[in-house]
Amino acid sequence: MKKSFSFLLTLLITHTLVAQQHSEQNHSKYMAPSDPQVKQKLSQWQNVKFGLLMHWGLYSQWGIVESWSLCPEDEGWCERKGPYKDNWFEYKKAYENLQSTFNPTQFAPEKWAAAAKNAGMKYVVFTTKHHDGFCMFDTKQTDYKITKSPFGSNPRSNIAKEVFGAFRNEGFMVGAYFSKPDWHTNDYWWSYFPPKDRNPSYHPAKYPQKWESFKKFTYNQIEELMSDYGKMDILWLDGGWVRPFSSIDTTVSWQKAIPFDQDIDMARIAKRGRELQPGLLVVDRTVSGEFENYVTPEHQIPDHYMPIPWETCMTMGDSWSYIPKENFKSARKLIHILADIVSKNGNLLLNIAPSPDGDFHAEAYQRLEEIGKWIKVNGEAIYETRGDNEVGKQGKWVFTHKGTNTTYAIYLADEGEALPSNVEIGKLNLDKTAKISLLGNPENLKWTMKEGKVAVQISEKLAKKTPNSYAYVLKITK
């Protein structure tokens, strides 16, 4: 099935902005964990700042928007295309038959892990199962899984296990993306009733045994992931319409449309997860409370500092899942996004989508390499820092800090823009012993206080030997 690039771009952007609508939440609803091991893991996660998200599944073969074309809703991101589009039942059958052709023979997760590490990424979240229900791990709960595809004969066919192992070997924190809804299992979209939308095709309260069966299925799959796939740091749960009815925020349009209670007993899931993986971070996205250890605005960056743990998840291109022709963001833009997010106290989880063959676009590797070159010089302004709420954003400057004595001022330079020769920064109270330097250069810079601002001089000699950069960083030590 082929789509025009213009259609894909429109569809993907619409989906990004409308479909899931995981926006910035009121941080007053955030509930900090009390478990000491979870608190420690959360602090570790806040220090690493930069992660890799990967959406990969059957949908990659058609180059479409993840699972959403299966959803029988009259929304742009659910639109079907191709020879089966006119009959939903035929379309679903053809989609699910993609299992018979999925054979990613170029799969080499060590290549991904090495490129991500070189770029400065320090944690990974991998899609073990999207809403379509196809499992990228060797679950015992269903045969709708990668190990029952043509790739099943490959010794590395348990893809999630291989991915987690490869990244763990490079020192990454490891997270499992898992969709709570499952549009394949008969316990969610029950074949007796055809589905009308993304929700169960039956009313859980009218058919409690059916819902209990789905809860057991979900619990068992998550238990497998927490038992058989090595050390896990994050359980990243998507599909926020599967939630207790009491947790719905009626001010959010997509939540207001949830028709009934879909409580899957997160307390039991989290308890078992942490028995198997002490300190496990549980991220029940958009369901505020004790099982949302950090907040995940999607494709959005808050316009201000947020004092709670949070992460923007965002695509490197336009799509969460593979499309043949991608429109990748420039390295400059990605570095500016990372610096902006960290200055507001957040993390960046950047999505790259593997191809049906099992590799990234060549351009994605190029972006990772470019980011890595900048990180090698300026990474200390990113890692183990916190956002600076006191200094705030000033023009092209954003700020992070480490402890009480070190501030990093990051200048988000336009393309071709040289290092400014005279810099003025407000809201910094420095005594005469403070030192200011440019990361990548050992010498201390001359500075004075001028009308309540710190005025820094960049010598012509230093400016000439400093190559053009995506962002320049001043280190200010009090």
C-alpha atoms as one frame of an Amber mdcrd trajectory, in Angstrom:
protein
   0.000   0.000   0.000   1.486   3.329  -1.058   0.611   6.791   0.173   1.669
  10.108  -1.282   4.140  11.936   0.916   1.898  15.022   1.156  -0.992  12.903
   2.404   1.262  11.155   4.893   2.621  14.428   6.191  -0.867  15.846   6.701
  -2.053  12.653   8.334   0.942  12.401  10.629   0.852  16.000  11.758  -2.880
  15.749  12.421  -2.314  12.575  14.401   0.519  14.157  16.342  -1.482  17.213
  17.310  -4.923  15.709  17.847  -5.082  11.947  18.249  -3.532  11.309  21.600
  -3.384  14.831  22.992  -0.992  14.072  25.816  -0.436  17.700  26.678   1.173
  19.473  29.587  -0.786  18.713  32.724  -1.488  20.705  35.834   1.509  19.824
  37.950  -0.556  20.327  41.119  -2.057  16.876  40.360   1.350  15.222  40.389
   1.863  12.713  43.205   5.508  12.156  44.153   6.433   8.522  44.894   7.082
   7.523  48.499   9.028   4.298  47.852  12.733   5.145  48.499  13.903   2.926
  45.622  11.481   4.557  43.198  12.583   7.998  44.369  16.204   7.053  43.793
  15.443   5.687  40.316  13.462   8.826  39.469  16.403  11.019  40.462  18.687
   8.890  38.289  16.273   9.264  35.387  16.139  13.052  35.858  19.942  13.144
  35.589  20.250  11.341  32.247  18.072  13.846  30.348  18.139  12.381  26.828
  16.537   9.154  25.644  15.551   7.183  22.554  12.003   6.014  21.805  11.317
   3.519  19.007   7.955   2.676  17.430   8.290  -0.518  15.420   5.762  -3.134
  14.378   3.676  -4.577  11.552   2.556  -1.086  10.525   6.141  -0.316   9.461
   5.672  -2.510   6.384   2.889  -0.318   5.012   4.545   2.942   6.067   1.429
   4.076   7.948   0.663   5.765  11.252   1.251   3.016  13.824  -1.943   1.103
  14.603  -4.430   3.910  14.140  -5.797   2.960  10.713  -7.414  -0.034  12.461
  -9.462   2.271  14.673 -13.046   2.680  13.318 -13.322   6.372  14.177 -14.060
   9.165  11.723 -10.832  11.031  12.414  -8.046  12.031  10.044  -5.399   9.931
  11.766  -7.613   6.790  11.496  -8.167   7.107   7.738  -7.595   3.929   5.750
  -5.863   3.864   2.373  -5.049   1.220  -0.191  -6.902  -1.703  -1.780  -8.723
  -2.762   1.420  -9.813   0.670   2.592 -13.511   0.359   1.719 -14.194  -2.571
   4.016 -12.965  -2.358   7.590 -13.164  -6.128   8.138 -11.086  -6.867   5.042
  -8.639  -4.130   6.022  -8.163  -5.540   9.512  -7.647  -9.032   8.097  -5.036
  -7.767   5.607  -3.314  -5.711   8.316  -3.093  -8.650  10.708  -1.828 -10.836
   7.852   1.277  -8.621   7.782   2.533 -10.988  10.458   3.152 -13.492   7.640
   5.596 -11.154   5.854   7.397  -9.329   8.684  11.047 -10.336   8.386  13.486
  -7.580   9.486  16.683  -9.304   8.379  18.855  -6.195   8.934  17.967  -6.104
  12.639  21.146  -5.280  14.589  20.278  -3.486  17.848  23.946  -3.010  18.745
  24.178  -0.582  15.817  21.275   1.452  17.221  22.694   1.368  20.744  26.148
   2.505  19.625  24.727   5.388  17.570  22.414   6.467  20.394  25.223   6.330
  22.951  27.485   8.369  20.678  24.703  10.969  20.423  24.583  11.280  24.205
  21.355   9.353  24.782  21.256   7.483  28.079  17.902   5.686  28.232  15.715
   3.793  25.797  11.974   3.071  25.600  10.986   0.380  23.096   7.500  -0.556
  21.859   6.892  -4.075  23.091   3.253  -3.792  21.942   1.254  -1.011  20.298
  -2.554  -0.715  20.220  -2.826  -3.262  17.394  -1.808  -5.942  19.900   1.139
  -7.285  17.900   3.873  -8.235  20.352   7.523  -7.539  19.628   8.390  -9.990
  22.403   7.878 -13.712  22.869   4.764 -13.554  25.022   3.050 -16.769  26.082
  -0.390 -15.106  26.078  -0.931 -14.939  22.295   0.522 -16.151  19.000   0.165
 -12.662  17.547   3.843 -11.969  18.036   7.152 -11.540  16.256   8.368 -15.052
  17.069   5.454 -16.430  15.005   6.444 -14.408  11.928   8.983 -15.388   9.237
  11.565 -13.769  11.527  10.725 -16.417  14.130  13.412 -18.730  12.744  16.067
 -16.070  13.378  18.068 -16.681  16.575  17.391 -13.042  17.526  13.634 -13.259
  16.926  12.695 -12.163  20.462  13.244  -8.579  19.376  12.429  -6.726  22.607
  14.834  -8.938  24.540  17.590  -8.269  22.007  16.961  -4.509  22.036  16.939
  -4.277  25.818  20.116  -6.345  26.067  22.004  -4.323  23.473  21.168  -0.991
  25.116  21.730  -2.284  28.624  25.205  -3.386  27.544  25.911   0.239  26.598
  24.889   1.452  30.064  21.396   2.664  29.189  18.424   2.766  31.490  15.820
   0.499  29.871  12.089   1.074  29.457   9.266  -0.997  27.990   6.536   0.824
  26.076   3.324  -1.201  26.482  -0.135  -0.392  25.131  -2.893  -0.980  27.672
  -5.611  -1.314  24.989  -5.205  -4.303  22.688  -7.241  -4.301  19.472  -6.356
  -7.891  18.594  -7.412  -9.820  21.653 -11.012 -10.997  21.761 -11.185  -9.798
  25.361 -10.960  -6.143  24.286 -12.482  -6.015  20.819 -14.860  -8.927  21.340
 -15.881 -10.409  17.985 -19.519 -10.672  19.128 -19.789  -6.871  18.846 -17.882
  -5.007  16.117 -15.855  -2.109  17.537 -17.200   1.424  17.154 -14.117   3.249
  18.353 -10.848   2.778  20.270 -12.644   1.476  23.368 -13.773  -2.094  24.125
 -16.536  -3.304  21.816 -18.585  -4.276  24.876 -19.491  -2.553  28.127 -17.137
  -3.922  30.807 -19.769  -3.554  33.554 -22.281  -5.632  31.549 -19.728  -8.354
  30.795 -17.502  -8.403  33.895 -16.027 -11.834  33.172 -14.854 -10.634  29.774
 -13.211  -7.603  31.343 -11.611  -9.721  34.067 -10.152 -11.929  31.352  -8.669
  -8.847  29.665  -7.223  -7.628  32.965  -5.583 -11.014  33.517  -4.196 -11.001
  29.970  -2.687  -7.528  30.484  -1.278  -8.404  33.910   0.319 -11.593  32.588
   1.992  -9.840  29.654   3.449  -7.105  31.861   4.591  -9.739  34.359   6.441
 -11.498  31.530   8.203  -8.277  30.546   9.210  -7.638  34.139  10.364 -11.242
  34.672  12.138 -12.457  31.549  13.806  -9.446  29.929  16.573  -8.468  32.330
  16.781  -5.410  34.538  13.993  -2.961  33.728  13.915   0.671  34.822  10.708
   2.028  33.278   7.249   0.658  32.465   5.874   3.233  30.001   2.148   2.647
  29.519   0.249   4.167  26.594  -3.446   4.227  25.692  -4.702   6.579  28.375
  -8.380   5.883  27.680  -7.919   2.585  29.547  -8.372   4.093  32.999 -10.754
   4.237  35.949 -13.801   6.332  35.097 -13.171   8.391  38.239  -9.810   9.537
  36.845 -11.235  11.187  33.719 -10.524  14.891  33.384 -13.615  16.259  31.623
 -11.745  19.432  30.632  -9.691  17.312  28.208 -11.688  16.585  25.029 -10.425
  13.064  24.327 -10.906  12.014  27.964 -14.429  13.420  28.025 -15.289  10.999
  25.201 -14.344   7.857  27.192 -17.712   6.070  27.573 -17.173   3.823  30.588
 -14.858   2.582  33.318 -11.784   0.677  32.074  -9.979   0.007  35.332  -7.238
  -2.599  34.821  -6.048  -2.519  38.467  -2.861  -0.507  38.188  -2.153  -1.023
  41.884  -1.762  -4.751  41.318   0.306  -4.273  38.150   2.649  -1.770  39.822
   3.013  -3.877  42.966   3.991  -6.963  40.972   6.260  -4.948  38.707   8.193
  -3.602  41.675   8.395  -7.004  43.332  10.172  -8.190  40.196  11.993  -4.910
  39.433  12.615  -2.934  42.649  12.469   0.813  42.076  10.603   0.437  38.777
   9.319   3.740  37.400   5.691   3.329  36.342   4.456   5.868  33.814   0.697
   5.458  33.352   0.501   8.291  30.850  -2.132  11.004  31.440  -3.638   9.175
  34.438  -2.576  11.549  37.200  -1.785   9.956  40.526   0.533   7.462  42.139
   1.159   5.454  38.940   2.347   8.362  36.821   5.853   8.791  38.208   6.648
  11.389  35.591   4.497  13.394  33.176   4.872  13.000  29.389   3.665  15.912
  27.221   3.640  14.657  23.640   5.173  16.836  20.935   4.806  19.783  23.287
   7.274  21.719  25.399   5.843  23.632  28.356   6.324  27.362  28.037   7.756
  27.561  31.539   9.781  25.694  34.133   7.951  22.770  35.773   9.063  21.639
  39.235   7.876  18.035  38.741   9.620  15.222  36.828   8.556  15.415  33.173
   9.565  14.350  29.690   8.649  15.574  26.229   8.325  12.696  23.785   8.873
  13.886  20.239   9.677  12.489  16.798  12.978  13.151  15.038  10.974  13.377
  11.810   7.226  13.809  11.314   6.099  10.266  12.102   6.181   8.021  15.153
   6.472   4.996  12.869   8.442   4.345   9.700   7.582   6.126   6.470   9.786
   5.752   3.381  10.431   9.491   2.985  10.958  11.326   6.287  11.271  15.023
   7.013  13.901  15.017   9.757  14.425  17.996  12.024  17.850  19.577  11.700
  20.552  18.843  14.267  20.430  22.517  15.257  16.716  22.345  15.957  17.050
  19.101  17.923  19.868  20.498  20.075  17.853  23.667  20.731  14.849  21.515
  21.695  17.003  19.472  24.094  18.519  22.576  25.721  15.124  24.291  26.043
  13.554  21.220  27.655  16.410  20.683  30.105  16.354  24.377  31.048  12.700
  23.891  32.040  13.579  20.874  34.189  12.568  18.132  31.758  13.939  15.236
  29.712  13.737  14.673  25.947  12.651  11.261  24.647  13.350  11.402  20.904
  11.637   8.889  18.628  13.316   7.213  15.665  11.350   4.620  13.686  13.076
   1.488  12.336  12.276   0.334   8.805  10.558  -2.957   7.900  14.052  -4.362
   7.280  15.200  -3.369  10.748  17.357  -0.275  10.364  17.118   3.517  10.671
  17.104   5.971   7.782  20.696   6.986   7.002  19.739  10.579   7.805  18.728
   9.582  11.340  22.240   8.268  11.966  23.629  11.549  10.606  21.516  13.536
  13.050  22.658  11.379  15.958  26.289  11.883  14.956  25.876  15.669  14.727
  24.163  15.845  18.118  26.916  13.698  19.594  29.650  16.084  18.461  27.921
  18.945  20.272  27.259  16.842  23.379  30.913  15.823  23.679  31.861  19.475
  24.182  28.787  20.745  26.025  27.255  17.744  27.761  28.086  18.938  31.265
  25.472  21.697  30.766  22.860  18.964  30.154  23.520  15.931  32.357  22.967
  15.926  36.118  21.605  19.454  35.937  18.225  20.914  36.793  16.283  23.656
  35.107  16.918  27.161  36.342  13.659  28.765  37.425  15.291  31.867  38.918
  17.210  33.098  35.877  14.641  31.964  33.288  14.877  32.322  29.512  16.454
  35.541  28.248  16.225  36.043  24.499  18.301  33.277  22.926  19.738  32.254
  26.302  18.446  29.321  28.346  19.926  28.187  31.649  20.630  25.068  33.664
  22.372  24.696  36.982  24.335  22.114  38.921  24.122  22.470  42.677  24.229
  26.005  44.031  27.561  27.093  42.574  27.436  26.360  38.842  25.172  27.861
  36.197  25.288  27.086  32.486  24.132  29.740  30.051  23.278  28.174  26.682
  23.062  30.466  23.666  20.783  29.035  20.963  22.557  30.314  17.878  20.943
  30.836  14.493  22.475  29.086  11.507  25.838  30.632  10.702  25.739  32.865
  13.769  29.149  33.386  15.354  29.811  33.605  19.048  28.776  37.109  20.219
  31.715  39.287  21.237  29.775  41.007  24.018  27.260  39.158  26.152  24.907
  40.529  28.807  22.972  38.273  31.154  20.560  39.452  33.821  19.405  37.963
  37.139  22.827  36.603  38.046  24.271  37.734  41.362  28.008  37.095  41.184
  30.784  38.103  43.533  34.193  39.141  42.253  35.668  35.662  42.578  33.225
  34.101  40.110  34.699  32.531  36.999  33.185  32.358  33.537  34.472  30.177
  30.716  33.289  28.900  27.365  32.839  25.130  27.297  35.472  23.619  25.035
  38.028  26.318  25.953  40.046  26.367  29.194  40.643  30.111  29.568  38.589
  32.301  31.879  36.707  35.178  30.291  36.722  38.790  31.412  33.450  39.974
  32.902  32.029  42.936  34.808  28.734  43.928  36.386  26.958  46.502  34.212
  23.643  48.010  35.298  22.671  44.878  37.195  23.735  42.538  34.389  26.785
  40.359  33.932  28.702  41.633  30.907  31.062  39.069  29.394  33.709  39.819
  26.801  34.604  37.227  24.162  38.005  38.062  22.716  38.436  38.152  18.966
  41.119  35.492  19.288  38.766  33.140  21.138  35.903  33.840  18.770  38.095
  32.989  15.774  39.232  29.655  17.166  35.716  28.687  18.268  33.998  26.902
  15.385  30.437  27.788  14.480  28.182  25.846  16.767  24.503  25.049  17.132
  24.637  26.446  20.670  27.395  28.048  22.740  27.659  27.393  26.474  29.100
  29.639  29.165  30.006  27.951  32.439  29.581  30.306  35.385  31.136  29.167
  38.662  30.293  31.237  41.707
